[in-house]
Amino acid sequence: MKRKASTKKGKTLEQLYGIEKATNITEKMREAAQKRTGERNSFYQKHHSEETKKKISEAKKGKPSKLKGLSLEERLGEQRAIKIKANLSLLNKGKKLSEEVCVKISEGHKGIKYAPRSEEHKRKISENKKAYFRNGGKPHIPSEKERKQISERMKNRIVTQQTRNKQSQANEGKLLGLDNPMSDPQIKLKHLAAVNTPEYKAKMSNIVKERYQNPQYKQKSINAILKGMFKRPTSLEQAFIAFFKKYNLPYTYVGNGAVIIGMKNPDFVNLEEKICIEVRPKETCKIWSKCTPEEYELRQVTHYSKYYWNCVVLWKEMLENEQSILDKIAKIRSEDVFLPKCSLTAQ
């Protein structure tokens, strides 16, 4: 009876089981293979006899490998090929070939006739070499067209959880705290000065406008913006929630729209003492409210006082000095109405 051809033949693990399960299977196979290395391998320090080698050679003659001429992607699938190439790159990084090996490679390439290069191929090589020497021997800087091509190739790339974990471990401890160049005030000021120039803003504006011509990018961006707008509590609100919990202060989070006072939604309230709290970064006052932090604070306090609520505005910058927050809250609780000493300028 003739056996049926397997439906799994020629397919990669990713194609058969999906990326997650394939990664688990590969890990188990790797662990099992590691148990058969060195002295634990039954063939350790043994060699095939000349007779056996001759038999194997004769058996394989005239039977070219089915994998001959196929690329790594065609042999193993795109995802597995990417992993193998990345691992090989890491293993060979920093290694230098000995003079003996270089000579062997050179000798091996002698006499090999490669397919003739097309005129287009020759032109590209010439342009790349010219660009290399024009840059003073520095690597080629990709053009805008090349960057777009690279970007398109990377869009559909699937990064496995195993790779993500490796990247996370590799980046652990890097660019944090004092290791981050932006922790230097001078470098930070220089960066801010560079990105606040009209030329830079115009350049970024044109880039965003060009990207928005793509309907998929536009829809993705709108969805991300809407998702962020409705995400509550925000990271700043979470920081203040933790602060109030730490000092056991009687303020409840209502920034999700749970409490509305005169068409405004405060971030925290104390219903018993009728005190509401708003939190925000100082730099956003000029951008969103078109006023200084002092003017913004006066507006909020004046608005809530109309409805017999005492209001205090806590700034993100105050989290660096927790005592300043405690002092400001203590002051509002000891007074009927807290009005900062500032006059509201006409807009």
C-alpha distance (Angstrom), angle and dihedral (degrees) to the residues before:
residue distance angle dihedral
M1 . . .
K2 3.79 . .
R3 3.80 114.9 .
K4 3.78 118.4 -125.1
A5 3.80 117.0 -112.2
S6 3.79 112.1 -104.1
T7 3.80 115.2 -107.1
K8 3.82 88.5 -147.1
K9 3.79 94.8 60.9
G10 3.79 114.6 121.2
K11 3.81 94.4 8.7
T12 3.80 126.0 118.4
L13 3.81 124.2 -127.3
E14 3.83 89.3 -108.0
Q15 3.81 90.5 55.8
L16 3.80 92.9 47.1
Y17 3.80 102.6 42.0
G18 3.80 108.7 10.9
I19 3.80 128.4 -106.0
E20 3.83 98.8 -74.5
K21 3.81 96.9 49.2
A22 3.81 92.0 40.3
T23 3.82 89.7 54.2
N24 3.83 90.4 52.3
I25 3.82 91.9 48.4
T26 3.82 91.3 48.4
E27 3.83 90.6 50.4
K28 3.83 91.6 50.8
M29 3.82 90.9 48.3
R30 3.81 90.4 49.2
E31 3.82 91.4 50.1
A32 3.81 91.1 48.8
A33 3.83 91.3 48.5
Q34 3.81 91.2 50.6
K35 3.81 88.9 59.3
R36 3.81 89.4 60.0
T37 3.80 97.8 54.1
G38 3.81 129.1 109.2
E39 3.80 116.7 -12.4
R40 3.80 90.7 -3.3
N41 3.81 90.1 67.4
S42 3.80 113.4 92.8
F43 3.83 90.6 -138.8
Y44 3.82 94.0 50.9
Q45 3.86 112.4 143.6
K46 3.82 90.1 -2.6
H47 3.81 125.2 120.5
H48 3.78 136.1 -160.4
S49 3.78 113.7 -106.5
E50 3.81 119.1 -117.2
E51 3.81 88.7 -108.6
T52 3.82 92.0 54.6
K53 3.81 91.5 46.7
K54 3.81 89.8 52.4
K55 3.83 91.7 49.7
I56 3.82 91.7 50.7
S57 3.82 90.6 47.8
E58 3.82 93.0 49.9
A59 3.81 91.6 47.5
K60 3.82 91.6 53.9
K61 3.79 98.0 44.8
G62 3.81 113.8 114.0
K63 3.81 91.2 12.2
P64 3.81 106.7 102.3
S65 3.78 115.4 -161.5
K66 3.80 116.6 -97.8
L67 3.80 87.7 -134.0
K68 3.80 94.2 56.4
G69 3.79 112.1 123.4
L70 3.82 93.6 10.6
S71 3.78 121.5 123.2
L72 3.79 121.6 -124.2
E73 3.82 89.5 -103.5
E74 3.81 91.4 53.4
R75 3.80 92.0 47.2
L76 3.79 101.2 45.7
G77 3.80 107.4 12.0
E78 3.79 128.9 -98.1
Q79 3.83 98.4 -84.3
R80 3.81 95.7 49.0
A81 3.81 91.6 43.9
I82 3.82 90.2 54.4
K83 3.84 90.3 52.0
I84 3.84 93.3 48.1
K85 3.81 92.5 48.1
A86 3.81 91.2 48.1
N87 3.83 91.3 49.8
L88 3.81 92.0 47.6
S89 3.80 89.9 48.9
L90 3.81 90.9 52.8
L91 3.81 92.9 46.0
N92 3.81 93.2 50.4
K93 3.80 96.7 40.4
G94 3.80 111.3 121.7
K95 3.82 93.7 5.9
K96 3.80 118.8 129.0
L97 3.79 123.2 -155.6
S98 3.79 115.9 -121.8
E99 3.81 120.3 -116.6
E100 3.81 89.7 -109.2
V101 3.81 93.0 54.8
C102 3.82 91.4 46.6
V103 3.82 90.2 53.5
K104 3.83 91.2 49.1
I105 3.82 91.7 50.7
S106 3.81 90.4 47.7
E107 3.81 91.8 49.8
G108 3.79 90.8 47.4
H109 3.80 91.6 55.1
K110 3.78 95.2 49.0
G111 3.78 115.1 107.8
I112 3.81 93.8 15.0
K113 3.79 111.2 133.1
Y114 3.77 113.9 -147.7
A115 3.78 125.4 -159.8
P116 3.82 111.3 -85.1
R117 3.78 113.2 -94.9
S118 3.77 118.2 -117.5
E119 3.80 121.0 -122.2
E120 3.81 89.5 -109.5
H121 3.82 90.9 53.4
K122 3.82 91.3 49.2
R123 3.81 91.0 49.1
K124 3.82 92.3 52.6
I125 3.82 92.3 49.5
S126 3.81 89.8 49.1
E127 3.82 92.8 49.8
N128 3.80 92.4 48.4
K129 3.80 92.6 50.3
K130 3.80 91.8 47.8
A131 3.82 90.4 50.0
Y132 3.81 89.6 49.1
F133 3.81 93.2 54.6
R134 3.81 92.4 41.1
N135 3.81 88.2 57.5
G136 3.80 90.1 54.6
G137 3.79 94.3 -104.8
K138 3.81 93.6 -47.1
P139 3.83 122.0 137.1
H140 3.79 118.8 -83.8
I141 3.80 113.7 -87.4
P142 3.83 109.3 -138.1
S143 3.80 117.1 -119.7
E144 3.80 122.3 -124.9
K145 3.82 89.7 -98.1
E146 3.82 91.9 51.5
R147 3.79 91.2 48.4
K148 3.79 90.8 53.2
Q149 3.81 90.4 50.1
I150 3.82 91.1 50.3
S151 3.81 89.7 47.1
E152 3.82 91.8 51.9
R153 3.83 91.3 49.9
M154 3.81 91.7 50.3
K155 3.82 95.8 47.8
N156 3.80 96.3 78.5
R157 3.80 94.5 39.9
I158 3.81 112.4 123.2
V159 3.80 114.7 -147.2
T160 3.82 112.2 -155.3
Q161 3.80 122.8 -136.5
Q162 3.81 89.0 -113.2
T163 3.82 90.6 57.8
R164 3.80 91.0 46.2
N165 3.81 90.2 53.0
K166 3.80 91.2 49.8
Q167 3.82 91.2 49.8
S168 3.78 90.1 48.4
Q169 3.82 91.8 51.6
A170 3.81 91.8 45.7
N171 3.82 91.6 51.9
E172 3.78 94.6 43.4
G173 3.78 110.2 123.1
K174 3.80 93.8 9.7
L175 3.79 125.8 120.8
L176 3.78 92.3 2.7
G177 3.78 127.1 130.2
L178 3.78 112.5 -28.5
D179 3.82 90.7 -2.3
N180 3.80 88.3 69.5
P181 3.84 110.8 88.7
M182 3.81 89.1 -144.2
S183 3.81 89.3 66.4
D184 3.81 86.7 75.2
P185 3.87 105.5 89.2
Q186 3.81 92.6 -147.4
I187 3.82 93.2 53.2
K188 3.81 90.3 44.9
L189 3.82 92.3 51.3
K190 3.80 90.6 47.3
H191 3.82 90.3 51.2
L192 3.81 92.7 47.7
A193 3.80 90.5 48.9
A194 3.81 90.2 51.9
V195 3.82 96.0 49.4
N196 3.82 94.4 44.5
T197 3.81 95.2 60.9
P198 3.85 117.6 111.4
E199 3.82 90.2 -123.2
Y200 3.82 93.1 56.0
K201 3.82 92.7 45.2
A202 3.82 91.1 49.1
K203 3.82 90.1 49.3
M204 3.83 93.0 50.2
S205 3.81 90.6 45.2
N206 3.80 91.2 54.6
I207 3.81 91.2 47.7
V208 3.82 92.0 52.0
K209 3.84 91.8 45.6
E210 3.80 90.1 51.2
R211 3.81 91.8 49.2
Y212 3.81 91.0 49.2
Q213 3.81 88.8 61.6
N214 3.80 85.2 75.7
P215 3.86 106.2 82.7
Q216 3.83 92.7 -153.0
Y217 3.82 93.0 52.5
K218 3.82 90.9 45.5
Q219 3.81 93.4 51.8
K220 3.81 92.1 44.7
S221 3.83 91.1 51.2
I222 3.81 93.2 48.4
N223 3.82 91.0 49.5
A224 3.81 91.1 50.0
I225 3.83 91.9 49.1
L226 3.81 92.6 49.2
K227 3.80 91.3 46.5
G228 3.81 90.5 52.1
M229 3.81 92.8 47.4
F230 3.78 92.9 55.1
K231 3.79 96.1 40.8
R232 3.79 108.1 111.5
P233 2.94 137.0 -144.2
T234 3.80 96.8 32.1
S235 3.81 121.1 -143.7
L236 3.83 90.0 -98.6
E237 3.81 91.9 49.5
Q238 3.81 89.5 48.9
A239 3.82 89.4 53.6
F240 3.82 90.8 53.9
I241 3.82 92.0 44.5
A242 3.81 87.5 56.9
F243 3.82 90.1 46.3
F244 3.83 94.0 53.0
K245 3.79 90.3 45.8
K246 3.81 91.2 50.0
Y247 3.82 92.7 54.4
N248 3.83 94.4 34.3
L249 3.83 93.4 -122.3
P250 3.85 118.5 171.1
Y251 3.82 98.4 -119.9
T252 3.80 122.3 126.4
Y253 3.80 123.5 -154.7
V254 3.84 111.5 -116.7
G255 3.81 100.6 154.7
N256 3.82 89.8 117.7
G257 3.82 90.4 76.0
A258 3.82 96.5 -88.9
V259 3.85 92.0 130.2
I260 3.82 126.1 35.1
I261 3.83 120.3 -172.0
G262 3.79 114.8 -174.7
M263 3.83 93.2 -23.4
K264 3.82 90.7 -50.3
N265 3.79 127.6 108.9
P266 3.83 114.5 -145.8
D267 3.80 120.3 -156.0
F268 3.84 98.9 -130.3
V269 3.82 134.4 13.7
N270 3.80 139.9 -170.3
L271 3.80 102.0 -154.0
E272 3.82 95.4 -169.8
E273 3.81 95.4 54.8
K274 3.86 94.8 29.4
I275 3.80 93.6 -125.1
C276 3.80 121.5 147.0
I277 3.79 127.6 -168.6
E278 3.78 131.0 -155.1
V279 3.83 122.6 -165.8
R280 3.79 128.5 -163.4
P281 3.84 143.3 134.1
K282 3.82 115.9 -89.6
E283 3.80 94.2 -130.2
T284 3.83 91.9 63.2
C285 3.84 92.8 63.6
K286 3.79 92.6 75.8
I287 3.82 93.1 43.9
W288 3.82 101.6 42.7
S289 3.82 105.1 22.3
K290 3.83 99.8 27.2
C291 3.79 92.8 -132.5
T292 3.80 143.3 90.8
P293 3.84 121.0 -86.3
E294 3.83 90.3 -107.9
E295 3.83 92.0 52.8
Y296 3.81 91.2 46.8
E297 3.81 91.3 51.3
L298 3.82 91.7 50.6
R299 3.81 91.0 50.4
Q300 3.79 93.4 52.6
V301 3.82 94.7 44.6
T302 3.83 91.6 47.5
H303 3.81 92.2 48.5
Y304 3.81 96.3 50.4
S305 3.82 92.9 42.3
K306 3.84 88.3 64.2
Y307 3.81 87.2 65.8
Y308 3.84 93.5 44.3
W309 3.78 94.6 -103.1
N310 3.79 125.0 132.3
C311 3.80 111.2 -136.5
V312 3.79 132.2 -162.7
V313 3.81 125.2 -174.1
L314 3.80 115.3 -146.4
W315 3.78 117.7 -163.0
K316 3.80 126.5 -142.2
E317 3.82 89.0 -125.2
M318 3.83 90.2 62.0
L319 3.81 90.8 69.0
E320 3.80 87.3 78.6
N321 3.83 88.4 64.5
E322 3.81 108.0 36.7
Q323 3.81 93.1 -178.3
S324 3.82 89.9 64.8
I325 3.83 89.2 58.8
L326 3.80 92.2 49.1
D327 3.82 91.1 48.8
K328 3.81 92.8 50.0
I329 3.81 92.7 48.7
A330 3.83 91.1 46.9
K331 3.82 89.3 52.9
I332 3.81 94.3 52.0
R333 3.83 91.1 48.4
S334 3.82 91.6 52.8
E335 3.83 94.8 51.7
D336 3.77 133.5 60.1
V337 3.78 95.7 -136.3
F338 3.80 126.3 9.1
L339 3.81 114.8 -151.3
P340 3.82 117.5 173.4
K341 3.80 116.5 -131.6
C342 3.78 97.7 -105.1
S343 3.80 134.5 107.6
L344 3.79 118.8 -129.6
T345 3.79 109.0 -121.2
A346 3.79 119.9 -142.5
Q347 3.76 114.7 -101.4
